[in-house]
Amino acid sequence: MKTPPKTFHVKSFGCQMNVYDGERMAELMAAQGMTATAAGEADLVVLNTCHIRERATEKVYSDIGRLRKDARKVGRDPMIAVAGCVAQAEGAEIVARAKVDVVVGPQAYHNLPGLVAQAAAGEAALDTDMPLASKFGRLPARRRVGPSAFLTVQEGCDKFCTYCVVPYTRGAEISRPFAAIVDEARALVDAGAREITLLGQNVNAWTDGTEEHNRRGLHDLIRDLDRIPGLSRIRYTTSHPNDMTQGLIDAHGDVESLMPFLHLPVQSGSTRILKAMNRSHGRDDYLRLLDRVRAARPDIALSGDFIVGFPRETSDDFADTLSLVDAVGYAQAFSFKYSPRPGTPAADMDDEVPEAVMDERLQALQAALGRDQQAFNRASVGRTCTVLIERPGKLPGQMLGKSPWLQSVHLMGDHAIGDLVEVELTAAGPVSLSGTARRLLAA
């Protein structure tokens, strides 16, 4: 048995969905009367894990060992909980191998307080169920948040890309009810948010689930959220090309609060590789879709995801990826070497690309993406735009905020966190810009 914890620390890895889940777990613990503190001082440490990155499982075990080693040095024995997608994938194996106190999957973390109590009483505390009933109704009300907040509207995935574990760790696609989302958005605005980013594994697959002839999609939700007083900015991520409806494209041209930024992963520029990935779209489909988006919102900034070295990727396939990057001109993008995930179809594919070849391709891809990001930033110099102030910068009197195109902008001035400031962009670096404040905009 252990003493019930009085302090906690949540460490989240990976995507924005995990950041949101980590915030909600922290709110659960706070609602139990526990106090947040640093990892080295906490009675309970929650590792909120991600299974997307390479060697994710081994990194979790490494983190557990490091936590225990550091705790022993100062005579402490904290309770350790593993949450998130690695918890879902590994389940009882984590308990057996690492002797952690709690294991909870991403669809069951609303049960975390009860699991912690079980562990303190010396009972097994494992929950990786994926019930149909929503966990969200069992979470506490939103507390004070920063100027930019995440809001999960959809979870799970039905696409079954051959490289991806999400359908197995997060379950089937499920959308939160319209009214619950609007209520949480209002609560976030009341708690200080000026910008909300709607989250989902396939966020643009969100639907309110009514009869097909009267079904509302993400564009309808965005238009309703746009009416919330005090909500100045709306974003959403991550999207799948197959769920990018004309209604959502039109919203980018019509809804002023919907920011001109779209993260639309493509993964490869080769139609042959996209078919092997089961992406359900080809290279030309993707490019035509971007043409439609740009027709609706000409100044939109585009972002994407890429995997290099997928099994059987040839030099010609990779050349197709580089030429797609040249054709699109991404403002931002994420790129990774392929690594097999146990249980996925791609893990059993032959003709693996040698590691040295993957390294070479990744460097070439990242050089092209970095070139285009810098070009987009340089092209922004001279623009006047609204910047949402998010935090102090590193220099005295400096503040850091985000442009409508999700660029980091540094400026000097006596501005408060949460202010919307009209800024002239004056200089561009590789990943951020500098600007001069012109005026404070009304709330």
Summary of the structure (lengths in Angstrom):
residues: 443
radius of gyration: 22.5
end to end distance: 52.1
largest distance: 63.2
contacts: 1502
relative contact order: 0.08
helix: 39%
strand: 23%
